[in-house]
Amino acid sequence: MAGPHLPLISIEEFLDAEELAETKHMYYAGVVTAMAGGTFEHAQIAMNLGGQLYGLLRERGCAVVGSDVMFQTGSKEMVTYPDLMVVCGPVERAPGRQTVITNPVFLVEVLSPSTEARDRGVKSHEYRLSPTLQQYALICQDRPLVEIHTRCADGSWRITEVMGLAADCAFSSLACSMPMAALYEGVLAG
């Protein structure tokens, strides 16, 4: 049996409503989905990475922002809140929208059971359509595993997996790396 038909809304209607919303939502092709809250581990990993990247990038003209800022993908069909984004150089925003960034070079999603399929599916596809994005990482929160998606010179994407707390996680788009142990500090035992 089919569920009730929900009317599609425009991206402008979504952004107007989101500015007043008390909870976060994702927009994709006219459909709005509520975003679930995260776990302590999810937030700790995002903050560990954000803190490390801030220290490494602060004097290089790059800004590191958390999940309070929205990202509009290159197709302009999706607006979502990645767990972390890096913008190098001037910040570009959707016209008339102070809370919507359009030009990250790097972003991160910390995977959770309720969002992993979406993060690996439609979000991954939409992220790859964004011309400024050079790399994005999918980070497991229950084991030391980071999947790094990197745009190649020919426009294709290469996936690299980094596993284990003894490894280093290299982010070539940012010309930096960090120990996996620092990424998972306070989350997984060494």
C-alpha positions as CSV (number, residue, x, y, z in Angstrom):
1,M,0.0,0.0,0.0
2,A,1.4,3.4,-1.0
3,G,1.9,6.0,1.7
4,P,0.3,9.4,1.6
5,H,1.5,11.7,-1.2
6,L,3.6,14.6,0.2
7,P,3.6,17.8,-1.9
8,L,7.0,18.8,-3.3
9,I,8.3,22.2,-2.3
10,S,10.7,24.6,-3.9
11,I,14.2,25.1,-2.6
12,E,13.3,28.7,-1.7
13,E,10.3,27.5,0.3
14,F,12.6,25.0,2.1
15,L,15.3,27.6,2.9
16,D,12.7,30.1,4.2
17,A,11.2,27.4,6.5
18,E,14.6,26.1,7.6
19,E,15.7,29.6,8.8
20,L,12.8,29.4,11.3
21,A,13.0,25.7,12.1
22,E,13.9,24.4,15.6
23,T,15.3,21.2,14.1
24,K,17.4,20.5,11.1
25,H,16.2,19.1,7.8
26,M,17.6,17.9,4.5
27,Y,16.2,19.0,1.1
28,Y,16.5,16.8,-2.0
29,A,14.6,17.4,-5.2
30,G,11.5,18.9,-3.5
31,V,11.4,16.4,-0.6
32,V,12.2,17.5,3.0
33,T,13.6,14.9,5.5
34,A,14.1,15.5,9.2
35,M,17.7,14.9,10.3
36,A,18.3,12.7,13.3
37,G,20.4,13.8,16.3
38,G,23.8,12.2,16.7
39,T,25.5,10.2,19.4
40,F,28.3,11.4,21.7
41,E,30.8,9.3,19.5
42,H,29.5,10.9,16.4
43,A,30.0,14.4,17.8
44,Q,33.3,13.6,19.3
45,I,34.8,12.4,16.0
46,A,33.5,15.5,14.2
47,M,35.0,17.8,16.9
48,N,38.3,15.8,17.0
49,L,38.7,16.2,13.2
50,G,37.5,19.8,13.2
51,G,40.0,20.8,16.0
52,Q,42.9,19.1,14.2
53,L,42.0,20.7,10.8
54,Y,41.6,24.1,12.4
55,G,45.1,23.9,13.9
56,L,46.6,22.7,10.6
57,L,44.7,25.1,8.2
58,R,44.1,28.3,10.2
59,E,47.0,30.2,8.7
60,R,46.3,29.0,5.1
61,G,43.1,30.9,4.4
62,C,40.8,28.0,5.1
63,A,37.8,27.9,7.3
64,V,36.6,24.8,9.1
65,V,32.9,24.8,10.0
66,G,30.6,22.2,11.7
67,S,27.1,21.0,11.1
68,D,25.4,24.3,11.8
69,V,26.0,25.5,8.2
70,M,24.1,24.1,5.2
71,F,25.7,23.0,1.9
72,Q,23.9,23.3,-1.4
73,T,25.3,20.8,-3.9
74,G,26.4,21.5,-7.4
75,S,23.2,20.3,-9.0
76,K,21.3,22.7,-6.6
77,E,18.9,19.8,-5.9
78,M,20.2,19.1,-2.4
79,V,20.7,21.2,0.7
80,T,22.1,19.4,3.8
81,Y,24.2,19.8,6.9
82,P,27.5,17.9,6.5
83,D,29.2,17.1,9.8
84,L,32.2,19.2,8.8
85,M,33.2,21.4,5.8
86,V,36.4,23.2,4.8
87,V,36.3,26.2,2.5
88,C,39.6,27.7,1.3
89,G,39.5,31.2,0.1
90,P,36.4,33.4,0.0
91,V,33.2,31.7,1.2
92,E,30.5,31.5,-1.5
93,R,26.9,31.4,-0.5
94,A,23.6,30.6,-2.2
95,P,22.1,34.0,-3.4
96,G,20.6,35.8,-0.4
97,R,21.3,33.0,2.0
98,Q,23.9,33.6,4.8
99,T,23.6,30.0,6.1
100,V,24.1,28.1,2.8
101,I,27.7,27.5,1.6
102,T,28.2,26.4,-2.0
103,N,32.0,26.0,-2.3
104,P,33.6,23.6,0.1
105,V,36.8,21.9,-1.0
106,F,36.4,19.1,1.6
107,L,33.6,17.7,3.7
108,V,32.9,14.9,6.2
109,E,30.0,12.7,7.1
110,V,30.3,10.6,10.3
111,L,28.3,7.5,9.5
112,S,25.6,6.2,11.8
113,P,23.2,3.3,11.3
114,S,20.2,5.6,10.5
115,T,22.1,7.7,7.9
116,E,24.7,5.4,6.3
117,A,22.7,4.4,3.3
118,R,21.8,8.0,2.5
119,D,25.4,9.2,3.1
120,R,26.8,6.5,0.7
121,G,23.9,6.8,-1.8
122,V,22.2,10.0,-2.8
123,K,24.4,12.4,-0.8
124,S,27.6,10.8,-2.2
125,H,26.2,11.2,-5.7
126,E,25.2,14.8,-5.1
127,Y,28.6,15.7,-3.5
128,R,30.4,14.5,-6.6
129,L,28.4,16.9,-8.7
130,S,29.8,19.9,-6.8
131,P,32.7,21.4,-8.8
132,T,34.6,22.9,-5.9
133,L,34.6,19.7,-3.8
134,Q,37.9,17.9,-4.1
135,Q,37.5,15.3,-1.4
136,Y,35.1,14.0,1.1
137,A,35.4,11.5,3.9
138,L,33.0,9.0,5.3
139,I,34.0,8.1,8.9
140,C,32.8,5.0,10.8
141,Q,32.1,5.8,14.4
142,D,32.2,2.2,15.8
143,R,35.6,1.1,14.3
144,P,38.7,2.9,13.1
145,L,37.8,3.2,9.4
146,V,37.8,6.2,7.1
147,E,36.8,6.1,3.5
148,I,38.3,9.0,1.5
149,H,36.7,10.0,-1.8
150,T,39.1,12.0,-3.9
151,R,38.4,13.8,-7.3
152,C,41.1,12.8,-9.9
153,A,42.4,15.2,-12.6
154,D,40.1,13.5,-15.2
155,G,37.0,14.1,-13.0
156,S,36.7,10.5,-11.8
157,W,36.7,9.7,-8.1
158,R,39.1,7.4,-6.3
159,I,38.2,5.8,-3.0
160,T,40.9,5.1,-0.4
161,E,40.3,3.3,2.9
162,V,42.4,4.0,6.0
163,M,42.0,1.4,8.8
164,G,43.3,1.0,12.3
165,L,44.3,3.4,15.1
166,A,48.0,3.2,14.2
167,A,47.5,4.5,10.7
168,D,47.6,8.1,9.5
169,C,44.7,9.7,7.6
170,A,45.9,11.8,4.7
171,F,43.7,14.5,3.2
172,S,45.5,15.4,-0.1
173,S,43.0,18.1,-1.0
174,L,44.1,19.9,2.2
175,A,47.7,18.9,2.0
176,C,47.6,17.5,5.6
177,S,47.2,14.3,7.5
178,M,46.4,13.3,11.1
179,P,46.8,10.2,13.1
180,M,43.7,8.0,13.3
181,A,44.3,7.7,17.0
182,A,43.7,11.5,17.3
183,L,40.6,11.2,15.2
184,Y,39.1,8.6,17.4
185,E,40.4,10.0,20.7
186,G,37.8,9.6,23.5
187,V,35.8,7.3,21.3
188,L,37.7,4.1,20.7
189,A,40.3,2.5,23.1
190,G,43.8,2.3,21.6
